[in-house]
Amino acid sequence: MKRSVVILLCSACSLVPKGQGTPRWADAQSREAEYPSHTYITGFAEDNLLPSETLAQATEQLRKAALGRLSENIQVMVSKKTHSGTISVIHSNNFSETEVFGAEITTAADAEMAGVNTETYFDKAKKTLYAFAYANRRELMRYYNATATADIQQIKSTVKAAAQWEAQREKAKARKQYGNAKKQLAKTEKTLFLLRALDTGLSGSDGLFPAWQELNDEVAQALAQVELLVYVNDREDIFGESCAIVANRLQAELTGNDYRITDNHSRADFTLNLHATTRKTGDAGSAIVFCYADVVVELVDNHARESLYKEAFSHKGGSTTFERAGREALEEAAEAIAEKLNKIIE
């Protein structure tokens, strides 16, 4: 069951009683005193209200700007620790530092960061808006710690299910589950990266890193071992001249989805049968000729001895010669088949 991550964000508009003035967080020195950087991550923005803007529109825009500044401050914090060697990507190097912020941190600008609070204030006399975003570092770390813990448990369940399919010799189902685990590991690696960056000394998180590493190694080894082999049985021609236009396109689609092509039919998990021919049409112009490509494709599960997918395609092509028209028709047919096949094998 896919786990939904609940994102918490608190937002408030500062309603300051008459005579009290601008909130203390609008002043840089007061803000640092009340929200010290060793405890809080903050973002601040201010701007004048333009005649063309409504107060609600300007307030929301400035609130997002404050959240963006908070994101930038986290990025600077992590960047300093990364380049100083305090933290590093755990092992797999599946993502760059920029991708961490693109996927996890800059979402704060869209009000999607756990435990982030925002406050806004409008000074009517100055027609100036203020926005402040802040998050307690330990609260953020607790959130990411809980998220990573739950994610690792989910990954363990996914790997266990994959191993069960593998034991039953259901290699396709096993590989799909291992692939799901790989995606979950990449997501969790980013969470752990942020945990190390926040580094508030919260106990209970250290064990997550070796647990992630062990699972990552296990999944990598399993994916290397559980290969899905496909034997391609291809018969195609352009008016009698042998070619492999459709086969080459479909083999590229298969290898792009982690299948491997084999010449040994006895070892193959699947067989891809292709039969493609071309025929002339009667509608030829003065400079352009046309023909059809007729293709029958079938994907067979060799273990179950059953056809998983079978379909016939006819595509029309036109060019200055029948050979070129036939090639064009086969290429168009190959693209259509690849799209259909991708839905079967993904």
C-alpha positions as CSV (number, residue, x, y, z in Angstrom):
1,M,0.0,0.0,0.0
2,K,1.4,3.3,-1.0
3,R,2.1,5.6,1.9
4,S,0.9,9.2,1.8
5,V,3.2,11.7,3.4
6,V,1.3,14.3,5.3
7,I,2.7,17.8,5.0
8,L,2.1,20.3,7.8
9,L,2.3,24.0,7.4
10,C,1.1,26.7,9.9
11,S,0.2,30.1,8.5
12,A,-1.0,33.2,10.3
13,C,-1.6,36.8,9.6
14,S,-0.3,39.0,12.5
15,L,-3.1,41.1,13.8
16,V,-1.2,43.6,15.9
17,P,-3.3,45.6,18.4
18,K,-3.3,49.4,18.0
19,G,-0.2,51.1,19.4
20,Q,1.9,47.9,19.4
21,G,3.5,48.5,16.0
22,T,5.4,46.2,13.7
23,P,6.0,42.7,15.1
24,R,9.4,42.0,16.5
25,W,10.3,39.5,13.8
26,A,10.3,42.3,11.2
27,D,13.5,43.7,12.8
28,A,16.7,41.8,11.9
29,Q,18.3,42.0,15.4
30,S,15.1,41.0,17.2
31,R,14.5,38.2,14.8
32,E,17.9,36.7,15.4
33,A,17.5,37.1,19.1
34,E,14.1,35.3,19.2
35,Y,14.8,32.8,16.4
36,P,18.6,32.0,16.7
37,S,20.1,30.2,13.8
38,H,21.3,27.3,15.9
39,T,17.6,26.5,16.8
40,Y,15.6,27.8,13.9
41,I,15.8,28.0,10.1
42,T,14.1,31.2,8.9
43,G,13.2,33.2,5.8
44,F,12.1,36.9,5.7
45,A,10.7,39.1,3.0
46,E,9.2,42.6,2.8
47,D,7.8,44.7,0.0
48,N,5.5,47.7,-0.7
49,L,1.9,47.2,-1.7
50,L,1.5,48.2,-5.3
51,P,-1.7,50.0,-6.5
52,S,-2.3,47.2,-9.0
53,E,-2.3,44.5,-6.3
54,T,-4.9,43.4,-3.8
55,L,-3.8,43.0,-0.3
56,A,-4.6,39.3,-0.4
57,Q,-2.6,38.7,-3.6
58,A,0.4,40.6,-2.4
59,T,0.3,38.9,1.0
60,E,0.3,35.4,-0.5
61,Q,3.1,36.3,-2.9
62,L,5.3,37.7,-0.1
63,R,4.5,34.7,2.1
64,K,5.8,32.4,-0.7
65,A,8.9,34.6,-1.1
66,A,9.6,34.2,2.7
67,L,9.3,30.4,2.3
68,G,11.7,30.6,-0.7
69,R,14.2,32.4,1.4
70,L,13.9,29.7,4.1
71,S,14.6,27.1,1.4
72,E,17.6,29.1,0.2
73,N,19.0,29.2,3.8
74,I,18.7,25.4,4.1
75,Q,20.5,25.1,0.8
76,V,23.4,27.3,2.0
77,M,23.5,25.3,5.3
78,V,23.7,22.0,3.5
79,S,26.1,23.2,0.9
80,K,28.6,24.4,3.5
81,K,28.5,21.1,5.3
82,T,28.8,19.2,2.1
83,H,31.8,21.1,0.8
84,S,33.5,21.1,4.2
85,G,33.2,17.3,4.4
86,T,30.8,17.3,7.4
87,I,28.2,15.4,5.4
88,S,28.3,13.5,2.2
89,V,25.9,11.5,-0.1
90,I,25.6,8.1,1.6
91,H,26.7,5.7,-1.1
92,S,24.8,5.4,-4.3
93,N,25.3,8.9,-5.7
94,N,21.9,8.6,-7.3
95,F,21.2,12.3,-7.2
96,S,23.1,15.6,-7.1
97,E,23.0,18.2,-4.3
98,T,20.9,20.4,-6.6
99,E,18.3,17.6,-7.0
100,V,17.9,17.3,-3.3
101,F,16.7,20.9,-3.1
102,G,14.7,20.6,-6.2
103,A,12.8,17.6,-4.9
104,E,12.7,18.3,-1.1
105,I,13.5,21.8,-0.1
106,T,12.3,24.2,-2.8
107,T,8.8,22.8,-2.3
108,A,8.7,25.0,0.8
109,A,8.1,27.9,-1.7
110,D,4.8,26.1,-2.6
111,A,4.0,25.8,1.1
112,E,4.8,22.1,1.2
113,M,7.4,21.7,4.0
114,A,6.7,19.9,7.2
115,G,6.6,22.0,10.3
116,V,7.1,25.4,8.6
117,N,5.3,28.3,10.1
118,T,4.5,31.6,8.3
119,E,3.4,34.9,9.6
120,T,2.5,38.1,7.7
121,Y,1.9,41.7,8.7
122,F,0.7,44.8,6.8
123,D,1.7,48.3,7.9
124,K,-1.1,50.4,6.6
125,A,0.7,53.7,7.3
126,K,3.8,52.7,5.3
127,K,1.8,50.4,2.9
128,T,4.5,47.8,3.5
129,L,4.0,44.1,3.8
130,Y,6.2,41.8,5.9
131,A,6.4,38.0,5.8
132,F,8.3,35.6,8.0
133,A,8.8,31.8,7.7
134,Y,10.4,29.8,10.4
135,A,10.9,26.1,11.4
136,N,12.4,24.6,14.5
137,R,15.4,22.5,13.4
138,R,14.7,19.7,15.9
139,E,11.0,19.5,14.9
140,L,12.0,19.2,11.2
141,M,14.5,16.5,12.1
142,R,11.9,14.6,14.1
143,Y,9.6,14.7,11.0
144,Y,12.3,13.5,8.6
145,N,13.4,10.9,11.1
146,A,9.9,9.5,11.4
147,T,9.5,9.7,7.6
148,A,12.7,7.8,7.0
149,T,11.9,5.2,9.6
150,A,8.5,4.5,8.0
151,D,10.0,4.5,4.5
152,I,12.7,2.0,5.4
153,Q,10.0,-0.4,6.9
154,Q,8.1,0.0,3.6
155,I,11.2,-0.8,1.6
156,K,11.8,-3.9,3.7
157,S,8.3,-5.1,2.9
158,T,8.8,-4.4,-0.8
159,V,12.1,-6.3,-0.8
160,K,10.5,-9.2,1.0
161,A,7.7,-9.4,-1.5
162,A,10.2,-9.3,-4.3
163,A,12.2,-12.2,-2.8
164,Q,9.0,-14.2,-2.5
165,W,8.2,-13.7,-6.2
166,E,11.8,-14.6,-7.0
167,A,11.5,-17.9,-5.0
168,Q,8.4,-18.7,-7.1
169,R,10.5,-18.1,-10.3
170,E,8.3,-15.1,-11.2
171,K,11.2,-13.0,-12.4
172,A,9.2,-10.2,-14.0
173,K,7.1,-9.6,-10.8
174,A,10.2,-9.9,-8.7
175,R,12.1,-7.4,-10.8
176,K,9.2,-5.0,-10.7
177,Q,9.2,-5.1,-6.9
178,Y,12.9,-4.6,-6.7
179,G,12.5,-1.7,-9.1
180,N,9.9,-0.2,-6.8
181,A,12.3,-0.6,-3.9
182,K,15.0,1.2,-5.8
183,K,12.8,4.2,-6.3
184,Q,11.8,4.2,-2.6
185,L,15.5,4.0,-1.7
186,A,16.4,7.1,-3.8
187,K,13.6,9.1,-2.1
188,T,14.7,8.0,1.4
189,E,18.3,8.8,0.6
190,K,17.3,12.4,0.1
191,T,15.5,12.4,3.5
192,L,18.6,11.0,5.2
193,F,20.7,13.5,3.5
194,L,18.6,16.3,5.0
195,L,18.7,14.6,8.4
196,R,22.5,14.8,8.4
197,A,22.3,18.4,7.2
198,L,20.0,19.4,10.1
199,D,22.2,17.6,12.5
200,T,20.7,18.7,15.8
201,G,22.0,15.6,17.7
202,L,18.6,13.9,17.8
203,S,19.0,10.4,19.1
204,G,17.5,7.4,17.2
205,S,18.5,8.4,13.7
206,D,22.0,7.0,13.4
207,G,20.7,3.5,12.9
208,L,18.8,4.6,9.8
209,F,21.9,5.1,7.7
210,P,23.3,1.6,7.9
211,A,19.8,0.2,7.5
212,W,19.4,2.2,4.3
213,Q,22.9,1.1,3.1
214,E,22.2,-2.6,3.7
215,L,18.9,-2.4,1.8
216,N,20.5,-0.4,-1.1
217,D,23.2,-3.1,-1.5
218,E,20.7,-5.9,-1.3
219,V,18.4,-4.3,-4.0
220,A,21.4,-3.5,-6.3
221,Q,22.6,-7.1,-6.1
222,A,19.1,-8.5,-6.7
223,L,18.6,-6.4,-9.8
224,A,21.9,-7.6,-11.2
225,Q,20.9,-11.2,-10.6
226,V,17.3,-11.1,-11.6
227,E,17.7,-10.5,-15.3
228,L,14.8,-10.6,-17.7
229,L,16.0,-12.1,-20.9
230,V,14.1,-11.6,-24.2
231,Y,14.7,-13.6,-27.4
232,V,13.6,-11.7,-30.6
233,N,12.2,-13.8,-33.4
234,D,12.2,-11.3,-36.3
235,R,11.0,-11.7,-39.9
236,E,10.6,-8.4,-41.7
237,D,11.4,-7.1,-45.1
238,I,10.8,-4.1,-47.5
239,F,9.5,-5.7,-50.7
240,G,11.6,-8.8,-50.3
241,E,14.7,-7.0,-48.9
242,S,15.4,-8.1,-45.3
243,C,15.5,-5.4,-42.6
244,A,15.2,-5.0,-38.8
245,I,13.5,-1.6,-38.5
246,V,10.8,-2.7,-36.1
247,A,13.0,-5.1,-34.2
248,N,15.7,-2.5,-33.5
249,R,13.1,-0.1,-32.2
250,L,11.4,-2.6,-29.9
251,Q,14.7,-3.9,-28.7
252,A,15.6,-0.3,-27.6
253,E,12.3,-0.1,-25.8
254,L,12.9,-3.4,-24.0
255,T,16.5,-2.5,-22.9
256,G,15.3,0.9,-21.8
257,N,13.0,-1.0,-19.4
258,D,15.8,-3.2,-17.9
259,Y,15.2,-6.2,-20.2
260,R,18.2,-7.8,-21.8
261,I,18.2,-9.2,-25.3
262,T,19.6,-12.8,-25.7
263,D,20.4,-15.0,-28.7
264,N,19.8,-18.1,-26.6
265,H,16.2,-19.0,-26.8
266,S,16.4,-21.7,-24.2
267,R,17.6,-19.1,-21.6
268,A,15.0,-16.5,-22.5
269,D,12.2,-15.6,-20.2
270,F,10.2,-14.0,-23.0
271,T,10.0,-14.3,-26.8
272,L,9.1,-11.4,-29.0
273,N,7.8,-12.6,-32.3
274,L,7.7,-10.1,-35.2
275,H,6.5,-10.5,-38.7
276,A,6.5,-7.4,-40.9
277,T,6.0,-6.9,-44.7
278,T,5.2,-4.1,-47.0
279,R,2.7,-3.7,-49.9
280,K,2.0,-1.1,-52.5
281,T,-1.1,1.0,-52.6
282,G,-3.0,2.2,-55.7
283,D,-2.9,5.9,-54.8
284,A,0.4,7.0,-56.4
285,G,1.0,10.6,-57.3
286,S,3.3,12.1,-59.9
287,A,6.2,12.4,-57.5
288,I,5.1,10.5,-54.4
289,V,4.4,6.8,-54.0
290,F,2.7,5.1,-51.1
291,C,2.7,1.7,-49.4
292,Y,1.5,-0.1,-46.3
293,A,3.6,-1.8,-43.6
294,D,1.7,-4.8,-42.1
295,V,3.2,-5.9,-38.8
296,V,2.1,-8.7,-36.4
297,V,3.8,-8.6,-32.9
298,E,3.5,-11.0,-30.1
299,L,5.1,-11.2,-26.6
300,V,5.2,-14.7,-25.1
301,D,6.0,-15.7,-21.5
302,N,8.2,-18.7,-22.0
303,H,7.8,-20.0,-18.5
304,A,4.0,-19.9,-18.5
305,R,3.9,-20.7,-22.2
306,E,1.3,-18.1,-22.8
307,S,0.9,-15.1,-25.0
308,L,1.0,-11.8,-23.0
309,Y,0.3,-9.5,-25.9
310,K,-0.5,-9.9,-29.6
311,E,-1.7,-7.3,-32.1
312,A,-1.6,-6.5,-35.8
313,F,-0.7,-3.1,-37.2
314,S,-1.0,-1.5,-40.6
315,H,0.7,1.9,-41.3
316,K,0.9,3.9,-44.4
317,G,4.0,5.7,-45.7
318,G,4.8,7.9,-48.6
319,S,8.0,9.0,-50.3
320,T,9.7,9.3,-53.7
321,T,10.4,5.6,-54.0
322,F,8.6,2.5,-52.7
323,E,11.7,1.5,-50.7
324,R,11.6,4.8,-48.8
325,A,7.9,4.7,-48.4
326,G,8.1,1.2,-47.0
327,R,10.8,2.3,-44.6
328,E,8.7,5.2,-43.4
329,A,5.7,3.0,-42.9
330,L,7.7,0.5,-40.9
331,E,9.2,3.3,-38.7
332,E,5.7,4.6,-38.0
333,A,4.4,1.1,-37.2
334,A,7.5,0.6,-34.9
335,E,6.7,3.7,-32.9
336,A,3.1,2.7,-32.4
337,I,4.0,-0.8,-31.3
338,A,6.7,0.5,-29.0
339,E,4.1,2.7,-27.2
340,K,1.8,-0.3,-26.8
341,L,4.6,-2.6,-25.7
342,N,5.9,-0.2,-23.1
343,K,2.5,-0.4,-21.3
344,I,2.8,-4.2,-21.2
345,I,6.4,-4.4,-19.9
346,E,6.7,-1.5,-17.6
